[in-house]
Amino acid sequence: MKVAKYILIFALAAKAVYAYATHHPSEEELFRINGVVHQVHLGVQGTSTYFLIASDGDVLKYSSYYGIVWPGMERIAKGEAVSILAEKNKLKKGQFIAGREFWIWKLTKGDAVIVKYEDVLDMIKKKEASENVYINYLLYFAFAFLLFAYIQKALSNASEG
């Protein structure tokens, strides 16, 4: 019974983290950053894509969701001006030590929109929908396991009594 309860608590915690992480800001709620590219790191299989952008005296890290290299990112070079709509990486702890990090929702270089807000939102929702399926399976299993354990315990108590 204890194991079943722990599995259920874990599944509920996973669902809560999913609910928190999947709340995404509207375009109006994002930070607007106009800055100069300090460093470009385009990802390849298994590595992240990010830019270090100098703005208002700070150099901060702006990462692409899931490390995606959007068409046009390869033409961005050190020293070029860009405009970004970004969201703070809310799941990353220890940003005080490692530095603040943000997710790119929209990336513009001059008049060219390289990353569109709508494309990022669509991509993220598709990815999260597939993750949610597995979390739901875990919840179904946890409830079924708890029900099974409860019935086992009730039958055991009935046979003893």
N, C-alpha and C positions, 0 to 999 in steps of 0.2 A: 504494500500500500504506500509506503514511504517513497519508493522508487517512482511509482506512478505519479505521486504528487510533485516530486521534483521535476519529472519530465514535463508535466503540465505547467509548472511555474516557468520552466525554461522556454516552453512554446509561447506562453503568454508574454514573456519578456521579449522574445524575438518579434512578436507581433507589435508590441509597443514601440520597439526600436524602429521597426519598419514604418509604423504610422508617423513617428517623429521625423524620420529621414525622408519620407516621401512628401512632406509638406514643402512645396516649392513656391518661391516668391513670384509675384506678378512682375512684369517688366518695370512697372513704376516703383517697386520696392527695392530694386537692385541698386548697388553702388555704381556711380558713373566715375570712371577713372580716365583721365586724359594724361598720357605720359609718354616717355621715351623708352624704347626697348633697350634693356641693359644686357640681357642674355636670352638666347633662343635655344630651347632643347626640344627638338622634334622627336617624338617617340617612335620606336619600332616595336615589333612583337614583344610584348612583356614589359615595356618601359613606358613611362609617362611622358606626356607632352605638356610643357609649361614654358612660360615666359617670365623673366624677371623684369618688372617695369618700374622705372624711376618716375615718381610723381610726388609732388609736395615734399621733397626732401627725403622720402623713404624709397627703398627698393624692395618691392614685395613680389611674392610668387603668385602667379595666376595660372591655374592648371585647366586643361581641357578635360571634361567629363570622360571617364573610361579611357583616357589617353588617346582619344581620337585625334588624328591629324586631318583637319578639315582642308579641303582644296583651297589653296591660296596661302596657307600658313608658311609654306616653304619659301615664299617670296618676301617674308618679313625678315628684315636684317637688323642687326644691332645698330642703334642710333636713330632708327625711324620712329616717327610719332604714330601712336595708335590710340584708339578710344575703345574702352571696354565697359560692358555692363557685367558686374560680378556679384557673387554671393559669397559670404564668409563660409569657410569650410567648418560647419557647425559640429561635425562628428570628430574633428581632430582635437585631441586634448594636448596640453603642453605647448600651445602656440606662444606662450610667454617666453619660453626658452628657445624653441625652434624658429620662431617668427610667424607672423600671420600669413595665412594662406587663403586663397579665394578660388572659386570655380568660375570659369568663363561662361557667360550666357550669350553674350554678343561681342563680336570683335570686328572693329572697323579700322581700316587703314586708308586714309584719305577719303575718297568717295566710295571705295569698294567695301561692301559688307562681306566679310569672310565667314563669319559664324553668325547665323540668325537665331534669335531667341526661340522662335517657333520650332526650328529644327532640333535644337537642343532639348526643348521640353518634350517633343514627340519621341525622340530617341530615349530619353530617360524614362518616360512613362512605359514604353514598350519593355525596356529592361526590367523595370520594377514589377511590371505585371507578371513576368515569368518568375521572378523571385518570390512574389506573393503566392504563387501556386504551391511552391515547396513549403512555405511557412504554413499555409492552410493544411497541407497534407500532414505536417508535423502536429498541428492542433487536433486534427481528426484522430490521428494515432494516439495522442496523449489522452484525449477524452475517452476513446475506446479502451485504452489500457487501464485508465482509472476506473471505468465502469466494470471491466473484467475483474480488477483487483477488489473492488467493493463487493461484487457478487461472490467472489471466492471467500472473502472475509465473512460475509453474511452466512454463507453456506457452512463455513467452518464453525462459526459461533452457534448455528442452529443444530449442527450435529453434536456439539459438545453439551448443549443444553438439553 
